[in-house]
Amino acid sequence: SLEEKLRNSSDSELLLGILQKPSGDSVTLSESTAIVSHGTTGLVTWDAALYLAEWAIENPAAFTDRTVLELGSGAGLTGLAICKTCHPRAYVFSDCHSRVLEQLRGNILLNGLSLEPDITANPESPRVAVAHLDWDVATVPQLSAFHPDVVIAADVLYCPETILSLVRVLRRLSACRRGQRAPDVYVAFTVRNPETCRLFTTELGRVGIRWEVAPPHRQQLFPYEERSEMAILQLVL
């Protein structure tokens, strides 16, 4: 079975029931035991992903009956939590690293969700897709094809180059729905280096993207590794 395959993988471990709600919902993940594996940090779950997932669970209306595009999905915790608790119409997990995409597909199936196209999919579950998306080469037509109502990202502000790439792809997303309402955007991050955060907000201002800080929420649902300050910015494209 898929679960047995993941259990026997040399660089993975299963985190069972990482999300538990009174309703009995849970998320099961396979992720790397190393912070950096296969040349990427995207094979592990970072605290900002937990923080964004917990915010989403407390604010399900932001996602209900909407199409969500996640940038840099990593191990998939945030998206799986949203798919299981917030009832989106469709959810697009995306990343640029082949090993991350492979793990993502496994985690989606491990949680009982089906990938498009699957005629046996549960009609009450969201339509789920996994996309290879390189921020540096993604085009407006490619981004438009996702038809996103909501765009989210967690823990992607880790170096200046990535921040500049993220701002560029956000600008392209703002051009996707001219004449229509732009997608709502939520970016969650851990404040490890204030200069990095300032670079992000400065670049947003430079390209005319307004932002505000979402109200903080209690960190009580997940086993957070760090006790660092975390925040979610809501952007207006």
Disulfide bonds with the S-S distance in Angstrom:
none
